[in-house]
């Protein structure tokens, strides 16, 4: 189990995990092992490709 003390880091981690689970359910692949597909999924949901992965997650 991972413990987070910083509220911002905690929120970011929970958000990233939630979106990762949505990717797993939608695409059928593990977001932790398919970084390229996961980035393409985020770009598709956001509509632009100039943000970093963490910034795209925060937008969602």
Secondary structure, DSSP 8 states (H G I E B T S, - for coil): -----SHHHHHHHHHHHHHHHHHHHHHSS-TTT-HHHHHHHHHHHHS-SSS-HHHHHHH-
